[in-house]
Amino acid sequence: MAEHSIEKLLELLNTRFPQEISAITAPYELLTFECSALKVHDIIAVLKEDVETEFGFLTDLCGIHYPEKKGFELGVIYHLHNLKTNFRIRIKVFLPIDKPEIPTITDLFLGANWMERETYDFYGIIFTGHPDLRRILNVDDMVAFPMRREHPLEDPNRKDKKDEYFGR
């Protein structure tokens, strides 16, 4: 695929992974879709290694928490970039909070190592097969995952704040 187009890429993905790609959008020409945790490694491997796609750069991998989406509370978002054609895509995978497991892609992108560790550290998402999945920024014995929206924004025990300063 000398030059990527959203239509060509979707045709290729739908041919190789029928019924695995869903929630397709393209805001600002950024192809975005969802897939299952079971297929994400295979999809990313094809996007990286296939001569027609060549998404050889993992721009970002991060987590997200939607507590209101029962059964799909946690998410992993991947951003891939083809440096030859300057084409980017975004892949979203949603997981249940009671079993937040997804395969690692460290075998495809070495840079995923730290990104997956950070996502584990802040969201508690377990990347199965990761070579060294442990906390990277928070203390090792921390039991909470601070980026989950389970905690109040402010510490209710603080006495040094006056609500009237904040319009409350």
Secondary structure, 3 states (H helix, E strand, C coil): CCCCCHHHHHHHHHHHCCCCCEEEECHHHCEEEECCCCCHHHHHHHHHHCCCCCCCEEEEEEEEECCCCCCCCEEEEEEEEECCCCEEEEEEEEECCCCCEEECCCCCCCCHHHHHHHHHHHHCCEEECCCCCCCCCCCCCCCCCCCCCCCCCCCCCCCCCCHHHHCC
